[in-house]
Amino acid sequence: MATTDMERPGGGRLGTRMWRALTAVPRSWNRFWRRVSIYMPKRLYARSLLIVITPMILLQSVVAFVFMERHWQTVTVRLSQAVTRDIAGIIDLLDTFPQPESYAQIIRIAQERMSLKIDLLPAEPLPPPGPKPFFSILDQALSSEIRKQINRPFWLDTVGNSNIVEVRVQLDDKVLRVFVRRSQAYASNTHIFLLWMVGTSLVLLMIAIPFLRNQIRPILQLTEAAESFGKGRPMPVNFRPRGAEEVRRAGFAFIQMRERIERQIEQRTAMLTGVSHDLRTILTRFKLQLALSGSKVDTEALSQDVDDMQSMLEAYLAFARGEASEDPGRFDLATYLDRLGDEAKLRKRKLKITLVGEPEVHVRPNAFNRLLQNVVGNAFRYAKEVEVKAVHDRGMLVVMVDDNGPGIPEEKREEVFKPFYRLDEARNLDSTGTGLGLAVARDIARSHGGDIKLSDSPLGGLRAMIRVPA
């Protein structure tokens, strides 16, 4: 239901504007964080370091600002007031005792009692103002105090790393030159506080980073174990749940899940083995009875059915029993593609091969050979021209098999991966004609942590894209 102006807070045009402004705040906030997330680190360790370091930097910045603004500036202003008060006292003495014979006593008093070295110069113009420092509390504080307490023309030099500050004040018939130690007018020990603050922060970081790394390491090991299991590889030997309680619970849950999955695979394999053994016994009896029945014409069709059934059982059992328990190893793509070239010559097919990247991949060799054989074998069987391109880059292997055959309709490209599913063109048959070709191929690809996708080929037929971590 639409919201009217009367229903919005305030009502009227002003209420509408306020309502729009309020509703725009969450959208703007979400856009801001989406942009920030682009530049944020993606790894857990880097983000954890950022969580530790960012508050520390913010806290130090606030403390340093407050210290600079309050303590440092206040102390410097008070020291400048004291120095200016001493200079004003000397000027009063010079005005009270203007006789030249009194100057020596005034200079002595300034040096012994006030730690100021003064000189009386002839009446001459003051030097031109020098460049102002970009950041100098001393220059600002001392200039301000001289204007307030003395109110005479003056020249001030605080630039440079010298420990002496020079002040010249224009008197009636002379120029008073005063040399002041910088520490008298300036809180020069402030850097010690900053060094202590930065130093202690670095020490805390040096202690926090190893502890943080130890907390992150179990999570990374759990991630590595999960990735290895997802790719059909054995878990790392040194993996054991450790770290924080939540991480240990996740590790134990993963181990239990892996054991349950492995038990289910073993049960499936054992069941298929038993079923196939019993069925093969029955099929053997059928063959024997057909052989003893006599008439070859009547038994020829039955014998063919028995052979097809036995081939189907052998094919599926070989997949379920053989590749599931195979250990990962090295598979040489270059050698396999060379064999494909020889097979293409025997079948009188036109074959184009492209290999990009490292030829050796880390997979289960027999299973991966069966995967490629099923996919490429289908292309050889139903096409005259085949292209195979393998790209191995950044831990991922992509194999594209293109052909100019009849292809598969788009709405049936997922159906053909179902076991025993057959199209009219029989594109899903494996070498034994059981209808398990693409189903077995996808099962192997997914057991490696990858998949197979079908699409249209530039050659006019079917493209099978195999993506497997390697």
N, C-alpha and C positions, 0 to 999 in steps of 0.2 A: 504494500500500500504506500502511495506517495506521501511524503511529509510536507504539510503546508507551512506557510510562514508563521501562522498562529501556533503551530505545534512545536516550532523550534524555539530554543531558548531566547528570550527577549522579544521575539516576534518582529515583524516589519523588516525593512531593508538592513538596518543595523544588526538585527538578530540573524538574518540570512548570511551576512558577511562574517559574523562571528562563528556561525555554524560551519561555514566553508573553511574558515581558517583553522578551526579545531580539527575538522576531518582531514585537512591537508597535512597536519603535523605527523601522524603515523606514516603516511606515504613518503614524506620527505625523509623521515628517520630511516625507513627501510631502504630508500635509495642511497642514502649516505652510507649505511653499513654494507650494502652490496658493493659499492665502490671501494670501501676500505678493505673488504674481504679479498679483492683482487690482488692487493699488494701484501696481504698477510701471508706469513709462511704457511706451507701446507703440511709439514711434518710435525709430529707430536713433540719431538725434542725441542725443535726451534720455537714452537708455540709456548711450551713450558718455560723455556728460558725467557721468552718475552714477558710471560706472566710474572716471573720473578724480578726481572730487571726493570720493567717499566714503572711499577710502583716505587722502586728504590730511587730511580732517577727523578720521578715527580716529587717524592718526599725531599730529596736533597735539593732540588731546585727551589721548593717552597722555603725550606730552612735557610738556604743561602740567600734568597731574596729578603726574607724577614731579617736575617742577620745583617745584610748589607744596608737594608733600609732603616733598621732601628739601631742596632748596636754600633756598627761601623760608622754610620753617618753621625750618630749622636756623640760618640766619643771624639770623632774628628772635629765636630763643631765645637765641643767644649775645649779641646786642646787649642783650637784656633782662637777661641775667645780669650784663653789665658795668655797666649803669645801676643795677641793684639793689645790686651790690657797692659802687658809689660812695655810694648812699644809706645802706647799712649802715655804711660808713666814716664818714660824717658823723654818724650816730647814735652811733657809738663815740666820736667826738671830743666830742660834746655830753655824753656820760656821763663822759668822762675830765676835761673842763674845764667843770664846771657853772656857773662864775662868769659872771654876766651880762656882765662886761667882755670875756670871751673870745668872745662871740657874733659880734662884728663881724669878728674875724679868721677865724672858721670860715666865715662867709658869704662873705668875700673869697676864701678858699681854694677853696670850692665853686664859685664863679663863675669864677675864673681858671684853676684846675687841672682842674676836672671839667665845666665848662660847664653847671653847674646853678645855677638861681636858687632860693634857699631863703628861707623866712620862718619865724619862730617865732611862733605864735599862742597866745593864752591857752588854758588847758585848758577845752575845751568839747566837747560831743558831735560826733562826725563826722556829715557830711550823710548822709541816707538813701541807700541804694544806688540808682543810676539804672538805666534800662533797659539790658539787655545787648544789644550789637549782634548781629545774626544771624550774621555771619561776620566775625570779627576775631581773627587770630592774635596780634596785639599784646596785646589784653585778656587772652587766655588765658595767654600766655607770661609777661607781666609780673606778673599776679596769682599765678601759680604760683611764680615766683622770689621774690616778696616774702614769701610764706608760708614758703618753705624757708629763706631767708637772714635775714629779719628777725623773723618770727614775732610780730608785734604787730598790733593792730587797724589797719586801713588803709582808705582810700577812694581809688578810682581813677576817673579820667574820661578815657576814650579816644574818646568818641563825638563825632562831628562831623568837619568838614573842617579844623579848626584844626591848625596846625603845632606846637602846644604840648600836652603831656600833663601833667595835674595829678595829683600824688600827695600824699596826706595820711596821715601816720603818727601814731598816738596814742602819745605818750610818757607818762612818769610824771606830770609837772606841766605839760605843754605839748603843743602839736600842731605837728609839723614839716610845713610845706607846701613841696613841691618842684615846680618847673616844669622840665620836660625837653622839649628839642626832639624832635619825633616821629622825626626821622631818626636820633637817637641810639639809639633802642630798636626801630626798625622798618626793615626793608629796603624803603625807599620807592621804589627805582628799578626794582622788578620789572615795572611796567607797560611799561617800555621794551623788555624782552625780549618780552613778549606782543605789543606793537605791531610789533616787528620780525618776529616769527613770522607774524602775520596779514598784515602788509604784503608780505612776500616771497611768501606763498601767493597773495595777490591778483595780484601781478605774474606769477607762474608761470601762474595761470589765464588772465590776459589774453594770455599768449603761447600757451598750449596750446589755447585755444578757437578762434582763427583756424586753427591747423594742423589741429585736429580737424575743423573745418568744411570745410576743403579736402579732407580725406580722405573725408568723408561725401558731398560734392557729386557725385563721379563715380558713386557708388552710386545716389544719387537720380536722376541723369540716366539711368543705365541702366534704372532702374525706370520712369521716365517714357517712355523709348523703347519698352520692352517693352509697357507698357500701351497706348501709341498703336498699336503694331503689332497687338496683340490686338484692338483696337477697329476695325481696318481703316483707321486714319488714318496719314498719312505721319509718319515719324520727325522729331523736332525737327531743325532745320537745324544747330544748333551741337553736335550730339552727335558725340563722338569718344571712343574708349577712352582713358582717362588715369587717373592715380592710382597706387595700389599695383599690383604686378605681378599679383596675383590678380584685382584688379578689371579691369585691362586685358585679361587673358586671358578673363574672362567677357564683356567687351564685344566682343572680336573673335569669340568663339564665337557670341554673339547675332547679330552682323552676318552671319556665314557662314550661320547657320541661316535668317535672314530671306532671304538671297539664294537659298538652296536652295529654300525654300518658294515664293518668287516665280517662280523658274525652273520649278518643277513646275506652278504655276498657268498660266504662259505656255504650257508644253508642252501642258497639258490643253486650254487654249483653242484653241491652234493645231490640235491633233488634231481637236477637235470641229468647228472651222471647216472643215478639209479633208474630214472625213467628211460633214458636212452638205452641203458643196458638191457632192461626188460624188453623194450620195443625191438631192439636189434635181435634179441633171442627169438621173438615171435616172427620177425621178418626173415630170419634165417630158416625157420621152419616153413614159412610160406614158400621160400625159394626151393627148399628141398622137396616139398610136396608138388610144386609146379614142375620141377625137373623130373619127378617120378610119374607125373600124370600122363605123359606120353604125347598127346597131340600138341605140336608146336604152334599151330595156327591159333588154337583156342587160348593158349597161355601166353602168347607174346605180349598182348596188351597188359595183362596182369603183371607180368615180369617187369615191364617198363614202369608201372605204378610203384611196384615194390622197390625198384632201384631209385626212383625219385624220392620216395619216402626215406630211404636209408641215407641218401645224399643230404636231404634236409636235416635229418637228425645229426649226421656227422658234422655238417657245417655249423649248426648252432651250438653243438656241444664243444666243438673246437674253439669257438669264440668265447663261450662262457667259462670254459675250464682253462684254456691256454693263456689268453692275453690278460685275464684278470689278475693272475698271480705273477706276472712277468715283472722282473726288476728293471728299472730305468737304465738306459745305457746310451751310447753314442750311435747316431744314425747318420750315414754319409749320404747327403742329398745328391752330390755329384755322381757317385757310383750308381745310385738308383735311377737317376735321369739318363745315364748312359745305357742302362738296361732297357729303359723305356724306348730309347732310340732303336735298339735291336729288335724289340717286340713290334715297333711300328713298321719296320722293314718286313718282318715276317707276315704281318697282317696287311701289308700294302696300304698303309695309312700315311698321310702327310702330317708330320709332327714338327712343331716349333717349340724349342726349349729355351727358357731364360732363367738364369740363376743369379740372384743379387745377394751379396753378403756372404757370411761364413757358411761353408757347405755342411759342417757338422752341427747337429742339433741334439739336445738332450731329451730323449723320449723313450718309450718302451719300443724297441726296434721292431719286433715281430708284429705287434699290434699296429704300429704306425705304417709298416709295410702293407699290412692287410687293408688299412684305411685307404691309402693311396691307390692300391691295386683295385679295390672296388670302384672308386670314383673314376680313375683313369680307364679302367677296363670297360665301364659303361660307355664312356666317350668313344673308345676304340670300336665297340660293338655296334654303335648306332650312328656313327659319323665317319666321314671320309677325311676330314681335316680337324686336327686337334692342336691346341696351343696350351702349354703348361708353363706357368711363370711362378717361381718361388722367390720370395723376398724374406730374408732373415735379418732383422734389424731391431735393436734395443730389446732383446729378449723375447721377441714375438716372431713367429713364423707364419707367413701368409702364402698359401698355395692356391692359385687360380687356374682352374681347368676349363677352357673354352672349347666348344665344338660347333660344328655346323649341322648337327643332327636335327631330329624332329622337335626336340625340346620337351618341356613339361608345362602345361597350362598353369597360370599364376595361382589360380584358386586351389590347385592340387599339389603345390610344392611343399606344403607341410604334411599332407597326407602320405606322401611317398616315403616318409621316414618311419612310418608305422611298419612293424614286422608283418611280412607276408602280404602287404598291400601291393596290388599289381595294377598298372595302367594298361590301356589297350596296346600302347607301344612297347610295353614291358621294359621301361627305363629303370625299374627298380630291381631287376633281377641281378643276382650276382653270378659268378662263373658257373655255379651248379644249378641255376634256375630256381632257387628256393624262394626268392622274393625278400631276402634278408640283406641285400647289398648295401643300400643307403641306411637302413636301420642300424646295421653293424658299424658302418662308417661313422655315423653321428654318435653312436654309443662310445666308440673309441675316442673320438675327438673330445667329447665332453668328459670322459674319464681323464683326459690330459689337461682339463681346465679350459678347453676351447669349444668350438662349435663349427657347424657347416651351414652355409646359407646358399640358396639357389636363386638365380636371377637370369635375366636375358643376356645372351652373349653377343658381343659385337660381330661374331661370325654368323649370327643368325640362329644359333641353336641355344644350348643351355650353358650357363656359367655356374660352376660349383666353386665357392670360395671357402677354403679351409683356414681357420685361424686357431693356432695352437701356441701357448707359451712354450718357449724353447730356450 
